[in-house]
Amino acid sequence: NKEIKHCEQQIQELHTKLLEIHQDLAVLVSSERKKDVMIEQLDKTLAKVVEGWKRHEQENLLMASTLKPEREVQEQSHKKQQEILLQFEKELAQRATEAEKEKQLV
């Protein structure tokens, strides 16, 4: 009878311990699921950030490739204008010299 009580008590203790372990396991499984969901969300967010960054880079490259020829045209135009201005200044200086010589002759 005493042994039966002792066995019943041990069974009850083991059953209680088993329930605690089962609860702990359920908590761990739930935590793992939450972590998995969070990791999945982080992966999706990272993918969106990377996609946005790549799109931004492509836009920058496109803009740079579009602006480069425009810049070259502007530089050529500026160079041509500088050459015309330099030629004009030379002609003006030459005419001023010629006018000064004519003045001295008169």
MMTF fields as JSON, N, C-alpha, C and O atoms, coordinates in Angstrom:
{
  "mmtfVersion": "1.0.0",
  "mmtfProducer": "UNKNOWN",
  "numBonds": 423,
  "numAtoms": 424,
  "numGroups": 106,
  "numChains": 1,
  "numModels": 1,
  "chainsPerModel": [1],
  "groupsPerChain": [106],
  "chainIdList": ["A"],
  "bondAtomList": [4, 2, 8, 6, 12, 10, 16, 14, 20, 18, 24, 22, 28, 26, 32, 30, 36, 34, 40, 38, 44, 42, 48, 46, 52, 50, 56, 54, 60, 58, 64, 62, 68, 66, 72, 70, 76, 74, 80, 78, 84, 82, 88, 86, 92, 90, 96, 94, 100, 98, 104, 102, 108, 106, 112, 110, 116, 114, 120, 118, 124, 122, 128, 126, 132, 130, 136, 134, 140, 138, 144, 142, 148, 146, 152, 150, 156, 154, 160, 158, 164, 162, 168, 166, 172, 170, 176, 174, 180, 178, 184, 182, 188, 186, 192, 190, 196, 194, 200, 198, 204, 202, 208, 206, 212, 210, 216, 214, 220, 218, 224, 222, 228, 226, 232, 230, 236, 234, 240, 238, 244, 242, 248, 246, 252, 250, 256, 254, 260, 258, 264, 262, 268, 266, 272, 270, 276, 274, 280, 278, 284, 282, 288, 286, 292, 290, 296, 294, 300, 298, 304, 302, 308, 306, 312, 310, 316, 314, 320, 318, 324, 322, 328, 326, 332, 330, 336, 334, 340, 338, 344, 342, 348, 346, 352, 350, 356, 354, 360, 358, 364, 362, 368, 366, 372, 370, 376, 374, 380, 378, 384, 382, 388, 386, 392, 390, 396, 394, 400, 398, 404, 402, 408, 406, 412, 410, 416, 414, 420, 418],
  "bondOrderList": [1, 1, 1, 1, 1, 1, 1, 1, 1, 1, 1, 1, 1, 1, 1, 1, 1, 1, 1, 1, 1, 1, 1, 1, 1, 1, 1, 1, 1, 1, 1, 1, 1, 1, 1, 1, 1, 1, 1, 1, 1, 1, 1, 1, 1, 1, 1, 1, 1, 1, 1, 1, 1, 1, 1, 1, 1, 1, 1, 1, 1, 1, 1, 1, 1, 1, 1, 1, 1, 1, 1, 1, 1, 1, 1, 1, 1, 1, 1, 1, 1, 1, 1, 1, 1, 1, 1, 1, 1, 1, 1, 1, 1, 1, 1, 1, 1, 1, 1, 1, 1, 1, 1, 1, 1],
  "groupList": [{"groupName": "ASN", "atomNameList": ["N", "CA", "C", "O"], "elementList": ["N", "C", "C", "O"], "formalChargeList": [0, 0, 0, 0], "bondAtomList": [1, 0, 2, 1, 3, 2], "bondOrderList": [1, 1, 2], "singleLetterCode": "N", "chemCompType": "L-PEPTIDE LINKING"}, {"groupName": "LYS", "atomNameList": ["N", "CA", "C", "O"], "elementList": ["N", "C", "C", "O"], "formalChargeList": [0, 0, 0, 0], "bondAtomList": [1, 0, 2, 1, 3, 2], "bondOrderList": [1, 1, 2], "singleLetterCode": "K", "chemCompType": "L-PEPTIDE LINKING"}, {"groupName": "GLU", "atomNameList": ["N", "CA", "C", "O"], "elementList": ["N", "C", "C", "O"], "formalChargeList": [0, 0, 0, 0], "bondAtomList": [1, 0, 2, 1, 3, 2], "bondOrderList": [1, 1, 2], "singleLetterCode": "E", "chemCompType": "L-PEPTIDE LINKING"}, {"groupName": "ILE", "atomNameList": ["N", "CA", "C", "O"], "elementList": ["N", "C", "C", "O"], "formalChargeList": [0, 0, 0, 0], "bondAtomList": [1, 0, 2, 1, 3, 2], "bondOrderList": [1, 1, 2], "singleLetterCode": "I", "chemCompType": "L-PEPTIDE LINKING"}, {"groupName": "HIS", "atomNameList": ["N", "CA", "C", "O"], "elementList": ["N", "C", "C", "O"], "formalChargeList": [0, 0, 0, 0], "bondAtomList": [1, 0, 2, 1, 3, 2], "bondOrderList": [1, 1, 2], "singleLetterCode": "H", "chemCompType": "L-PEPTIDE LINKING"}, {"groupName": "CYS", "atomNameList": ["N", "CA", "C", "O"], "elementList": ["N", "C", "C", "O"], "formalChargeList": [0, 0, 0, 0], "bondAtomList": [1, 0, 2, 1, 3, 2], "bondOrderList": [1, 1, 2], "singleLetterCode": "C", "chemCompType": "L-PEPTIDE LINKING"}, {"groupName": "GLN", "atomNameList": ["N", "CA", "C", "O"], "elementList": ["N", "C", "C", "O"], "formalChargeList": [0, 0, 0, 0], "bondAtomList": [1, 0, 2, 1, 3, 2], "bondOrderList": [1, 1, 2], "singleLetterCode": "Q", "chemCompType": "L-PEPTIDE LINKING"}, {"groupName": "LEU", "atomNameList": ["N", "CA", "C", "O"], "elementList": ["N", "C", "C", "O"], "formalChargeList": [0, 0, 0, 0], "bondAtomList": [1, 0, 2, 1, 3, 2], "bondOrderList": [1, 1, 2], "singleLetterCode": "L", "chemCompType": "L-PEPTIDE LINKING"}, {"groupName": "THR", "atomNameList": ["N", "CA", "C", "O"], "elementList": ["N", "C", "C", "O"], "formalChargeList": [0, 0, 0, 0], "bondAtomList": [1, 0, 2, 1, 3, 2], "bondOrderList": [1, 1, 2], "singleLetterCode": "T", "chemCompType": "L-PEPTIDE LINKING"}, {"groupName": "ASP", "atomNameList": ["N", "CA", "C", "O"], "elementList": ["N", "C", "C", "O"], "formalChargeList": [0, 0, 0, 0], "bondAtomList": [1, 0, 2, 1, 3, 2], "bondOrderList": [1, 1, 2], "singleLetterCode": "D", "chemCompType": "L-PEPTIDE LINKING"}, {"groupName": "ALA", "atomNameList": ["N", "CA", "C", "O"], "elementList": ["N", "C", "C", "O"], "formalChargeList": [0, 0, 0, 0], "bondAtomList": [1, 0, 2, 1, 3, 2], "bondOrderList": [1, 1, 2], "singleLetterCode": "A", "chemCompType": "L-PEPTIDE LINKING"}, {"groupName": "VAL", "atomNameList": ["N", "CA", "C", "O"], "elementList": ["N", "C", "C", "O"], "formalChargeList": [0, 0, 0, 0], "bondAtomList": [1, 0, 2, 1, 3, 2], "bondOrderList": [1, 1, 2], "singleLetterCode": "V", "chemCompType": "L-PEPTIDE LINKING"}, {"groupName": "SER", "atomNameList": ["N", "CA", "C", "O"], "elementList": ["N", "C", "C", "O"], "formalChargeList": [0, 0, 0, 0], "bondAtomList": [1, 0, 2, 1, 3, 2], "bondOrderList": [1, 1, 2], "singleLetterCode": "S", "chemCompType": "L-PEPTIDE LINKING"}, {"groupName": "ARG", "atomNameList": ["N", "CA", "C", "O"], "elementList": ["N", "C", "C", "O"], "formalChargeList": [0, 0, 0, 0], "bondAtomList": [1, 0, 2, 1, 3, 2], "bondOrderList": [1, 1, 2], "singleLetterCode": "R", "chemCompType": "L-PEPTIDE LINKING"}, {"groupName": "MET", "atomNameList": ["N", "CA", "C", "O"], "elementList": ["N", "C", "C", "O"], "formalChargeList": [0, 0, 0, 0], "bondAtomList": [1, 0, 2, 1, 3, 2], "bondOrderList": [1, 1, 2], "singleLetterCode": "M", "chemCompType": "L-PEPTIDE LINKING"}, {"groupName": "GLY", "atomNameList": ["N", "CA", "C", "O"], "elementList": ["N", "C", "C", "O"], "formalChargeList": [0, 0, 0, 0], "bondAtomList": [1, 0, 2, 1, 3, 2], "bondOrderList": [1, 1, 2], "singleLetterCode": "G", "chemCompType": "PEPTIDE LINKING"}, {"groupName": "TRP", "atomNameList": ["N", "CA", "C", "O"], "elementList": ["N", "C", "C", "O"], "formalChargeList": [0, 0, 0, 0], "bondAtomList": [1, 0, 2, 1, 3, 2], "bondOrderList": [1, 1, 2], "singleLetterCode": "W", "chemCompType": "L-PEPTIDE LINKING"}, {"groupName": "PRO", "atomNameList": ["N", "CA", "C", "O"], "elementList": ["N", "C", "C", "O"], "formalChargeList": [0, 0, 0, 0], "bondAtomList": [1, 0, 2, 1, 3, 2], "bondOrderList": [1, 1, 2], "singleLetterCode": "P", "chemCompType": "L-PEPTIDE LINKING"}, {"groupName": "PHE", "atomNameList": ["N", "CA", "C", "O"], "elementList": ["N", "C", "C", "O"], "formalChargeList": [0, 0, 0, 0], "bondAtomList": [1, 0, 2, 1, 3, 2], "bondOrderList": [1, 1, 2], "singleLetterCode": "F", "chemCompType": "L-PEPTIDE LINKING"}],
  "groupTypeList": [0, 1, 2, 3, 1, 4, 5, 2, 6, 6, 3, 6, 2, 7, 4, 8, 1, 7, 7, 2, 3, 4, 6, 9, 7, 10, 11, 7, 11, 12, 12, 2, 13, 1, 1, 9, 11, 14, 3, 2, 6, 7, 9, 1, 8, 7, 10, 1, 11, 11, 2, 15, 16, 1, 13, 4, 2, 6, 2, 0, 7, 7, 14, 10, 12, 8, 7, 1, 17, 2, 13, 2, 11, 6, 2, 6, 12, 4, 1, 1, 6, 6, 2, 3, 7, 7, 6, 18, 2, 1, 2, 7, 10, 6, 13, 10, 8, 2, 10, 2, 1, 2, 1, 6, 7, 11],
  "groupIdList": [1, 2, 3, 4, 5, 6, 7, 8, 9, 10, 11, 12, 13, 14, 15, 16, 17, 18, 19, 20, 21, 22, 23, 24, 25, 26, 27, 28, 29, 30, 31, 32, 33, 34, 35, 36, 37, 38, 39, 40, 41, 42, 43, 44, 45, 46, 47, 48, 49, 50, 51, 52, 53, 54, 55, 56, 57, 58, 59, 60, 61, 62, 63, 64, 65, 66, 67, 68, 69, 70, 71, 72, 73, 74, 75, 76, 77, 78, 79, 80, 81, 82, 83, 84, 85, 86, 87, 88, 89, 90, 91, 92, 93, 94, 95, 96, 97, 98, 99, 100, 101, 102, 103, 104, 105, 106],
  "secStructList": [7, 2, 2, 2, 2, 2, 2, 2, 2, 2, 2, 2, 2, 2, 2, 2, 2, 2, 2, 2, 2, 2, 2, 2, 2, 2, 2, 2, 2, 2, 2, 2, 2, 2, 2, 2, 2, 2, 2, 2, 2, 2, 2, 2, 2, 2, 2, 2, 2, 2, 2, 2, 2, 2, 2, 2, 2, 2, 2, 2, 2, 2, 2, 2, 2, 2, 2, 2, 2, 2, 2, 2, 2, 2, 2, 2, 2, 2, 2, 2, 2, 2, 2, 2, 2, 2, 2, 2, 2, 2, 2, 2, 2, 2, 2, 2, 2, 2, 2, 2, 2, 2, 2, 2, 2, 7],
  "xCoordList": [0.819, 0.0, 0.859, 0.61, 1.895, 2.831, 3.588, 3.83, 3.955, 4.679, 3.792, 4.254, 2.541, 1.601, 1.469, 1.473, 1.352, 1.271, 2.529, 2.47, 3.675, 4.952, 5.015, 5.444, 4.594, 4.586, 3.623, 3.935, 2.428, 1.459, 2.02, 1.817, 2.723, 3.322, 4.407, 4.489, 5.219, 6.251, 5.63, 6.101, 4.571, 3.872, 3.327, 3.432, 2.734, 2.195, 3.319, 3.145, 4.462, 5.605, 6.129, 6.42, 6.244, 6.72, 5.721, 6.107, 4.448, 3.42, 3.497, 3.407, 3.664, 3.815, 5.054, 5.01, 6.14, 7.385, 7.191, 7.66, 6.501, 6.226, 5.389, 5.64, 4.4, 3.586, 4.436, 4.281, 5.332, 6.225, 7.122, 7.305, 7.67, 8.535, 7.726, 8.205, 6.511, 5.637, 5.353, 5.377, 5.084, 4.851, 6.105, 6.027, 7.248, 8.513, 8.754, 9.177, 8.478, 8.654, 7.715, 8.116, 6.471, 5.496, 5.96, 5.832, 6.501, 7.021, 8.204, 8.301, 9.098, 10.259, 9.838, 10.373, 8.879, 8.398, 7.752, 7.965, 6.969, 6.318, 7.37, 7.255, 8.384, 9.47, 10.203, 10.534, 10.453, 11.126, 10.3, 10.834, 8.975, 8.096, 8.145, 8.229, 8.091, 8.15, 9.476, 9.513, 10.56, 11.875, 11.906, 12.427, 11.345, 11.309, 10.524, 10.94, 9.378, 8.574, 9.348, 9.34, 10.022, 10.806, 11.951, 12.215, 12.616, 13.712, 13.175, 13.792, 12.037, 11.427, 11.082, 11.318, 10.523, 10.198, 11.463, 11.484, 12.509, 13.779, 14.356, 14.878, 14.259, 14.736, 13.972, 14.564, 12.642, 11.828, 12.189, 12.31, 12.358, 12.723, 14.082, 14.262, 15.034, 16.363, 16.299, 16.97, 15.501, 15.354, 14.785, 15.223, 13.807, 13.242, 14.274, 14.357, 15.059, 16.106, 17.128, 17.517, 17.563, 18.55, 17.972, 18.662, 16.7, 16.05, 15.978, 16.251, 15.607, 15.553, 16.921, 17.057, 17.934, 19.299, 19.76, 20.355, 19.481, 19.872, 19.148, 19.742, 17.852, 17.084, 17.675, 17.797, 18.037, 18.656, 19.983, 20.273, 20.767, 22.046, 21.811, 22.516, 20.813, 20.499, 20.064, 20.459, 19.244, 18.808, 20.005, 20.09, 20.926, 22.13, 22.979, 23.484, 23.129, 23.912, 23.242, 23.911, 21.929, 21.195, 21.335, 21.563, 21.196, 21.328, 22.739, 22.914, 23.736, 25.119, 25.369, 26.036, 24.83, 25.041, 24.277, 24.696, 23.164, 22.404, 23.1, 23.152, 23.633, 24.24, 25.637, 26.074, 26.333, 27.7, 27.75, 28.539, 26.945, 26.989, 26.575, 27.13, 25.587, 25.157, 26.307, 26.525, 27.03, 28.174, 29.247, 29.834, 29.49, 30.495, 30.091, 30.932, 28.806, 28.315, 28.518, 28.973, 28.175, 28.346, 29.819, 30.157, 30.685, 32.116, 32.629, 33.416, 32.192, 32.6, 32.099, 32.821, 30.859, 30.279, 31.056, 31.355, 31.374, 32.148, 33.532, 34.014, 34.16, 35.485, 35.418, 36.274, 34.402, 34.223, 33.994, 34.552, 33.178, 32.921, 34.204, 34.452, 35.001, 36.281, 37.204, 37.869, 37.227, 38.058, 37.574, 38.388, 36.258, 35.701, 36.032, 36.421, 35.875, 36.188, 37.662, 38.004, 38.531, 39.968, 40.286, 41.067, 39.678, 39.879, 39.389, 40.056, 38.228, 37.67, 38.604, 38.84, 39.131, 40.059, 41.327, 41.848, 41.822, 43.018, 42.721, 43.503, 41.569, 41.196, 41.016, 41.444, 40.394, 40.176, 41.51, 41.693, 42.438, 43.761, 44.5, 45.172, 44.367, 45.027, 44.454, 45.208, 43.135, 42.5, 42.875, 43.068, 42.974, 43.363, 44.782, 45.084, 45.651, 47.04, 47.056, 47.767, 46.276, 46.207, 45.665, 46.157, 44.661, 44.09, 45.105, 45.192, 45.874, 46.908, 47.98, 48.466, 48.351, 49.357, 48.832, 49.555, 47.559, 46.962, 46.917, 47.14, 46.63, 46.584, 47.932, 48.031, 48.989, 50.338, 50.754, 51.537, 50.237, 50.568, 49.858, 50.381, 48.723, 47.948, 48.407, 47.861],
  "yCoordList": [-1.197, 0.0, 1.254, 2.217, 1.199, 2.315, 2.458, 3.564, 1.318, 1.326, 1.854, 2.573, 1.505, 1.969, 3.487, 4.177, 4.004, 5.453, 6.125, 7.149, 5.525, 6.08, 6.087, 7.073, 5.005, 4.913, 5.929, 6.585, 6.058, 7.036, 8.457, 9.28, 8.725, 10.053, 10.291, 11.369, 9.288, 9.423, 9.627, 10.442, 8.879, 9.024, 10.434, 11.061, 10.935, 12.291, 13.313, 14.239, 13.154, 14.061, 13.996, 15.024, 12.793, 12.631, 13.239, 13.854, 13.053, 13.631, 15.163, 15.813, 15.732, 17.192, 17.671, 18.672, 16.948, 17.311, 17.211, 18.067, 16.168, 15.989, 17.157, 17.65, 17.59, 18.741, 20.012, 20.798, 20.208, 21.379, 21.349, 22.359, 20.175, 20.019, 20.277, 20.929, 19.764, 19.967, 21.466, 21.972, 22.165, 23.613, 24.343, 25.205, 23.995, 24.611, 24.389, 25.297, 23.177, 22.841, 23.673, 24.162, 23.833, 24.632, 26.086, 26.721, 26.605, 27.981, 28.101, 29.071, 27.115, 27.144, 27.075, 27.801, 26.202, 26.077, 27.385, 27.834, 27.991, 29.262, 30.353, 31.151, 30.378, 31.361, 31.159, 32.125, 29.908, 29.602, 30.083, 30.643, 29.856, 30.307, 31.826, 32.37, 32.504, 33.978, 34.454, 35.391, 33.796, 34.16, 33.934, 34.758, 32.811, 32.512, 33.582, 34.03, 33.988, 35.035, 36.343, 37.034, 36.686, 37.925, 37.879, 38.863, 36.747, 36.6, 36.735, 37.385, 36.126, 36.222, 37.68, 38.145, 38.4, 39.816, 40.637, 41.511, 40.351, 41.057, 40.772, 41.67, 39.522, 39.158, 39.918, 40.413, 40.009, 40.733, 42.217, 42.837, 42.775, 44.196, 44.435, 45.4, 43.566, 43.694, 43.597, 44.353, 42.675, 42.517, 43.795, 44.217, 44.412, 45.662, 46.776, 47.563, 46.84, 47.873, 47.671, 48.628, 46.436, 46.134, 46.448, 47.004, 46.09, 46.373, 47.889, 48.365, 48.633, 50.094, 50.678, 51.589, 50.156, 50.646, 50.363, 51.225, 49.151, 48.808, 49.697, 50.149, 49.946, 50.81, 52.224, 52.869, 52.688, 54.009, 54.068, 55.049, 53.018, 52.948, 52.968, 53.661, 52.2, 52.173, 53.556, 54.003, 54.225, 55.575, 56.522, 57.347, 56.394, 57.229, 56.955, 57.88, 55.675, 55.323, 55.855, 56.374, 55.724, 56.225, 57.737, 58.279, 58.41, 59.863, 60.275, 61.208, 59.58, 59.89, 59.658, 60.459, 58.559, 58.266, 59.261, 59.551, 59.781, 60.782, 62.14, 62.866, 62.467, 63.785, 63.894, 64.99, 62.771, 62.814, 63.398, 64.311, 62.91, 63.505, 64.984, 65.809, 65.298, 66.689, 67.565, 68.668, 67.053, 67.788, 67.984, 69.059, 66.928, 67.028, 68.076, 68.839, 68.115, 69.126, 70.515, 71.426, 70.675, 71.982, 72.384, 73.549, 71.429, 71.725, 72.131, 73.07, 71.435, 71.783, 73.177, 73.971, 73.458, 74.764, 75.858, 76.906, 75.604, 76.577, 76.792, 77.921, 75.695, 75.787, 76.616, 77.468, 76.365, 77.105, 78.586, 79.446, 78.882, 80.27, 80.949, 82.117, 80.219, 80.762, 81.077, 82.113, 80.158, 80.381, 81.602, 82.417, 81.743, 82.904, 84.183, 85.184, 84.145, 85.322, 85.676, 86.852, 84.69, 84.936, 85.542, 86.488, 84.997, 85.526, 86.97, 87.826, 87.235, 88.583, 89.542, 90.661, 89.097, 89.947, 90.236, 91.351, 89.227, 89.438, 90.451, 91.37, 90.263, 91.204, 92.603, 93.573, 92.72, 94.018, 94.661, 95.859, 93.888, 94.417, 94.846, 95.877, 94.042, 94.364, 95.663, 96.521, 95.807, 97.022, 98.235, 99.335, 98.013, 99.118, 99.545, 100.738, 98.581, 98.895, 99.628, 100.621, 99.142, 99.798, 101.22, 102.133, 101.409, 102.746, 103.666, 104.846, 103.122, 103.928, 104.338, 105.468, 103.424, 103.743, 104.818, 105.747, 104.682, 105.692, 107.048, 108.078, 107.043, 108.293, 108.971, 110.191, 108.156, 108.702, 109.23, 110.175, 108.628, 109.059, 110.391, 111.202, 110.597, 111.796, 112.976, 114.068],
  "zCoordList": [0.0, 0.0, 0.0, -0.726, 0.858, 0.939, -0.371, -0.854, -0.93, -2.208, -3.317, -4.203, -3.269, -4.282, -4.193, -5.212, -2.966, -2.777, -3.299, -3.98, -2.965, -3.425, -4.954, -5.553, -5.578, -7.048, -7.641, -8.635, -7.015, -7.51, -7.417, -8.31, -6.326, -6.139, -7.197, -7.785, -7.422, -8.454, -9.826, -10.619, -10.097, -11.382, -11.507, -12.561, -10.406, -10.424, -10.666, -11.457, -9.996, -10.165, -11.603, -12.216, -12.122, -13.493, -14.489, -15.483, -14.199, -15.057, -15.027, -16.069, -13.831, -13.69, -14.453, -15.168, -14.289, -14.982, -16.498, -17.249, -16.935, -18.36, -18.9, -19.999, -18.123, -18.53, -18.628, -19.563, -17.66, -17.681, -18.921, -19.601, -19.194, -20.365, -21.639, -22.567, -21.673, -22.839, -23.031, -24.154, -21.92, -21.994, -22.485, -23.36, -21.92, -22.34, -23.832, -24.548, -24.282, -25.695, -26.566, -27.622, -26.124, -26.872, -26.967, -28.014, -25.862, -25.851, -26.815, -27.566, -26.791, -27.685, -29.15, -29.988, -29.457, -30.832, -31.278, -32.405, -30.398, -30.719, -30.946, -31.876, -30.099, -30.259, -31.575, -32.263, -31.924, -33.192, -34.377, -35.334, -34.301, -35.385, -35.506, -36.607, -34.361, -34.372, -34.963, -35.76, -34.56, -35.119, -36.627, -37.379, -37.057, -38.497, -39.254, -40.322, -38.688, -39.323, -39.373, -40.392, -38.269, -38.232, -39.249, -39.94, -39.331, -40.298, -41.712, -42.555, -41.97, -43.299, -43.622, -44.737, -42.639, -42.851, -43.099, -43.965, -42.34, -42.535, -43.919, -44.579, -44.348, -45.686, -46.762, -47.721, -46.597, -47.573, -47.574, -48.631, -46.385, -46.28, -46.914, -47.657, -46.628, -47.215, -48.734, -49.437, -49.234, -50.683, -51.303, -52.373, -50.627, -51.133, -51.123, -52.066, -50.057, -49.963, -51.071, -51.742, -51.266, -52.31, -53.688, -54.543, -53.902, -55.183, -55.425, -56.527, -54.377, -54.494, -54.776, -55.591, -54.105, -54.307, -55.745, -56.393, -56.232, -57.605, -58.612, -59.591, -58.364, -59.255, -59.244, -60.285, -58.046, -57.912, -58.681, -59.365, -58.557, -59.285, -60.796, -61.53, -61.256, -62.692, -63.174, -64.25, -62.359, -62.72, -62.807, -63.717, -61.851, -61.874, -63.115, -63.75, -63.451, -64.634, -65.901, -66.795, -65.968, -67.124, -67.226, -68.308, -66.095, -66.097, -66.514, -67.298, -65.989, -66.333, -67.824, -68.479, -68.355, -69.776, -70.653, -71.773, -70.146, -70.888, -70.835, -71.828, -69.661, -69.483, -70.1, -70.453, -70.229, -70.754, -72.168, -72.409, -73.107, -74.445, -74.422, -75.148, -73.572, -73.454, -72.965, -73.465, -71.982, -71.435, -72.506, -72.628, -73.273, -74.336, -75.37, -75.844, -75.719, -76.676, -76.093, -76.784, -74.807, -74.163, -74.107, -74.32, -73.823, -73.781, -75.161, -75.276, -76.203, -77.565, -77.936, -78.539, -77.568, -77.85, -77.124, -77.695, -75.877, -75.087, -75.698, -75.79, -76.113, -76.731, -78.014, -78.252, -78.837, -80.082, -79.793, -80.474, -78.788, -78.418, -77.925, -78.226, -77.179, -76.699, -77.885, -77.915, -78.86, -80.049, -80.819, -81.255, -80.994, -81.696, -80.946, -81.548, -79.622, -78.8, -78.913, -79.031, -78.88, -79.004, -80.365, -80.458, -81.427, -82.775, -82.853, -83.435, -82.268, -82.256, -81.519, -81.974, -80.383, -79.614, -80.423, -80.386, -81.157, -81.991, -83.092, -83.338, -83.752, -84.824, -84.275, -84.9, -83.123, -82.495, -82.14, -82.356, -81.603, -81.254, -82.521, -82.54, -83.577, -84.847, -85.427, -85.887, -85.407, -85.925, -85.085, -85.604, -83.774, -82.897, -83.233, -83.254, -83.496, -83.868, -85.201, -85.358, -86.161, -87.475, -87.352, -88.015, -86.513, -86.316, -85.679, -86.022, -84.749, -84.085, -85.091, -85.054, -85.986, -87.015, -87.964, -88.326, -88.365, -89.268, -88.59, -89.225, -87.308, -86.557, -86.545, -86.673, -86.389, -86.347, -87.729, -87.819, -88.795, -90.137, -90.465, -91.228, -89.911, -90.247, -89.481, -89.643]
}
